[in-house]
Amino acid sequence: MDREGEQAIWNFLSYDEKNHQLYLRQKELLDTFLRTGAISKEQYEKSLHDLTEKMGEGE
């Protein structure tokens, strides 16, 4: 999907849906860091915990 298409979809998402999408993108980035060895398992777990808590995903 091109940038304009993504922007059009993004504009129709609710605040909560946008926050959830941002959470998923950040989690994917953390997953990549762990998979490539850029961070340790302990760093990953702490960062994911903090992200989940801050974004209210664990509720």
C-alpha positions in Angstrom: 0.0 0.0 0.0 1.3 3.4 -0.8 1.8 6.2 1.7 -1.4 8.1 0.7 -3.4 4.9 1.1 -2.0 4.3 4.5 -2.7 7.9 5.5 -6.3 7.7 4.3 -6.9 4.6 6.5 -5.1 6.2 9.4 -7.4 9.2 9.3 -10.4 6.9 9.9 -9.0 5.1 12.9 -10.2 6.1 16.4 -7.7 7.3 19.0 -7.6 3.9 20.6 -7.1 2.1 17.3 -4.2 4.5 16.5 -2.6 3.8 19.8 -3.0 0.0 19.3 -1.3 0.3 15.9 1.5 2.3 17.4 2.0 -0.3 20.1 2.1 -3.1 17.4 4.7 -1.2 15.4 6.9 -0.6 18.5 6.6 -4.2 19.5 7.6 -5.3 16.0 10.7 -3.1 16.3 11.6 -4.6 19.7 11.1 -8.1 18.2 13.5 -7.1 15.4 16.1 -5.8 17.9 15.9 -9.0 19.8 16.1 -11.2 16.7 19.2 -9.4 15.4 20.9 -9.4 18.8 20.8 -5.6 19.1 19.3 -6.1 22.6 19.4 -8.8 25.2 16.4 -10.9 26.2 16.3 -9.0 29.5 16.3 -5.6 27.7 13.6 -6.8 25.4 11.4 -8.0 28.3 11.8 -4.8 30.3 11.2 -2.6 27.2 8.1 -4.7 26.2 6.8 -4.5 29.7 7.3 -0.7 29.9 5.7 -0.3 26.5 2.7 -2.4 27.3 2.2 -0.6 30.6 2.5 2.9 29.1 0.3 2.1 26.1 -2.4 0.4 28.3 -2.3 -2.8 26.3 -2.3 -5.0 29.3 -5.7 -3.9 30.4 
